[in-house]
């Protein structure tokens, strides 16, 4: 089996503690938790009412509004993380 090298040339993330490495990393190092009471929808009927939501995320800051409307929120997260890594 040959040893192949992998080179990571970029990092990107969309997380409850920040969008982009520059925003998220200081919060991670500080031990900040992104787990909060769910505010994105009414979770009162569910047993669990906490989650790691991504606060104040606006996909149209990164994607054209027309394209963003056609995609799910999870797609926004993946695309933006990829765009951050590509920078």
N, C-alpha and C positions, 0 to 999 in steps of 0.2 A: 504494500500500500504506500503510495507516494504522499509526502507531506506537501500540501498546497497552502500557500499563504493567502490570507485575506487582509485587505487593507480597508479600514473604515475611513472614508473621505469626508463624511458629513454626519451630523447628528441633528435630529429635529424631534420635537415632542409637543403634544397638546395634552395637557394634564390638568387635574384640579388645582395644582400648585403653580401653574403658569404655562403660557404658550411660548415656546421657544426655549432653548437651553439657557440663554442669558437671563430670562425671567424666572425659569423654574429652578435652576441649580441652587441659587442662594436659599430658596425656600426649603429645598430638600436637605441641604447641609444644616440648616437651622432646625430641622426636625419638624417643620410645619406639616400638619395634616390637612389634606384637602377634603376630608370626610365631614359633611355637614347635613343638616336636615334638608330633605328634598324640597326644592322650590320650583323646579322646572314643570311639575305637574302636581295635581292633588294626590298625595300618597296616603291619605288618611285611612283608606280601606285596606291597606296592606300592613302586614305584621312588621315589616322593616320599613322605616321611614328615613333612613340615612343613606347617603351615597356619595360617591366622588364625582360631583358635577363639575363641569368646566364653566366657571363663572364669567359673565360678561364676554362670551365668545361671539363674535359677529363674523360669519363666514364671508360677508361681502367686503370685508377689509382685505381679503386675500383673493377672492374669486369674483368674477362678474355676477351681478345679482341674478341675471337670467339663468346662468348655469347653476348657481347656488339653489335656486328654487326647485330645480329638477333633481336635486340630490338629497339623500338622507343626511342627518346630522353626523352619523358615524363616518360617512364618506367625507364630509367636510374635515373632520379630525384627521383622517388618513392623508388626504391631499395636502393639508396645511403642514402636517408633520413632514411629509415628503418634500414640500417646497422649502421648509426651514433647513432640512438636511442638504438640499441641493445648493443652498446659498454659499 
